Amino acid sequence: MQRDETEDGVTRELLEAGIPKQDIVLAFHPEDVRPYTGYAIA
């Protein structure tokens, strides 16, 4: 996910749809921070 400027959040919707955190990359976080987010790193 490059950016999420929606009110409810696309990330939350993905999680509610059953997509595991380890399959979601929060690309708006720098690579050195991603290991600490609980989501996929790349």
ZATORVO-625148 format. One record per residue (C-alpha): residue number from 1; x, y, z. Coordinates in pm, 1 decimal. Layout:
<pt><seq>NUM</seq><xx>X</xx><yy>Y</yy><zz>Z</zz></pt>
...
***
This chain:
<pt><seq>1</seq><xx>0.0</xx><yy>0.0</yy><zz>0.0</zz></pt>
<pt><seq>2</seq><xx>158.3</xx><yy>326.5</yy><zz>-112.1</zz></pt>
<pt><seq>3</seq><xx>-82.1</xx><yy>560.4</yy><zz>62.8</zz></pt>
<pt><seq>4</seq><xx>-417.7</xx><yy>551.6</yy><zz>230.1</zz></pt>
<pt><seq>5</seq><xx>-604.3</xx><yy>879.1</yy><zz>256.9</zz></pt>
<pt><seq>6</seq><xx>-948.4</xx><yy>726.2</yy><zz>300.6</zz></pt>
<pt><seq>7</seq><xx>-1155.6</xx><yy>797.0</yy><zz>608.5</zz></pt>
<pt><seq>8</seq><xx>-1189.5</xx><yy>435.9</yy><zz>724.8</zz></pt>
<pt><seq>9</seq><xx>-859.2</xx><yy>304.7</yy><zz>593.2</zz></pt>
<pt><seq>10</seq><xx>-800.8</xx><yy>47.9</yy><zz>323.2</zz></pt>
<pt><seq>11</seq><xx>-561.2</xx><yy>-142.7</yy><zz>547.6</zz></pt>
<pt><seq>12</seq><xx>-838.2</xx><yy>-201.8</yy><zz>799.6</zz></pt>
<pt><seq>13</seq><xx>-1068.5</xx><yy>-319.6</yy><zz>521.9</zz></pt>
<pt><seq>14</seq><xx>-805.7</xx><yy>-565.2</yy><zz>397.8</zz></pt>
<pt><seq>15</seq><xx>-765.0</xx><yy>-705.9</yy><zz>748.9</zz></pt>
<pt><seq>16</seq><xx>-1140.3</xx><yy>-737.3</yy><zz>794.0</zz></pt>
<pt><seq>17</seq><xx>-1157.2</xx><yy>-921.0</yy><zz>458.9</zz></pt>
<pt><seq>18</seq><xx>-918.0</xx><yy>-1181.0</yy><zz>599.4</zz></pt>
<pt><seq>19</seq><xx>-592.4</xx><yy>-1068.2</yy><zz>437.4</zz></pt>
<pt><seq>20</seq><xx>-315.0</xx><yy>-1149.9</yy><zz>686.3</zz></pt>
<pt><seq>21</seq><xx>-82.6</xx><yy>-871.2</yy><zz>802.9</zz></pt>
<pt><seq>22</seq><xx>217.8</xx><yy>-1061.1</yy><zz>668.5</zz></pt>
<pt><seq>23</seq><xx>70.4</xx><yy>-1018.6</yy><zz>316.0</zz></pt>
<pt><seq>24</seq><xx>28.3</xx><yy>-639.5</yy><zz>339.2</zz></pt>
<pt><seq>25</seq><xx>325.0</xx><yy>-406.8</yy><zz>280.4</zz></pt>
<pt><seq>26</seq><xx>283.7</xx><yy>-55.5</yy><zz>416.2</zz></pt>
<pt><seq>27</seq><xx>508.5</xx><yy>108.8</yy><zz>157.7</zz></pt>
<pt><seq>28</seq><xx>447.2</xx><yy>455.9</yy><zz>302.0</zz></pt>
<pt><seq>29</seq><xx>676.2</xx><yy>354.9</yy><zz>588.9</zz></pt>
<pt><seq>30</seq><xx>1051.2</xx><yy>369.5</yy><zz>516.9</zz></pt>
<pt><seq>31</seq><xx>1212.8</xx><yy>28.5</yy><zz>467.3</zz></pt>
<pt><seq>32</seq><xx>1405.2</xx><yy>51.8</yy><zz>794.9</zz></pt>
<pt><seq>33</seq><xx>1079.0</xx><yy>102.7</yy><zz>989.9</zz></pt>
<pt><seq>34</seq><xx>873.2</xx><yy>-173.1</yy><zz>823.7</zz></pt>
<pt><seq>35</seq><xx>1009.3</xx><yy>-460.1</yy><zz>1035.9</zz></pt>
<pt><seq>36</seq><xx>852.8</xx><yy>-294.7</yy><zz>1341.8</zz></pt>
<pt><seq>37</seq><xx>502.6</xx><yy>-241.7</yy><zz>1197.8</zz></pt>
<pt><seq>38</seq><xx>376.8</xx><yy>-598.1</yy><zz>1226.0</zz></pt>
<pt><seq>39</seq><xx>308.9</xx><yy>-601.1</yy><zz>851.9</zz></pt>
<pt><seq>40</seq><xx>512.9</xx><yy>-747.5</yy><zz>563.7</zz></pt>
<pt><seq>41</seq><xx>843.6</xx><yy>-577.9</yy><zz>492.9</zz></pt>
<pt><seq>42</seq><xx>849.0</xx><yy>-629.8</yy><zz>113.0</zz></pt>
***
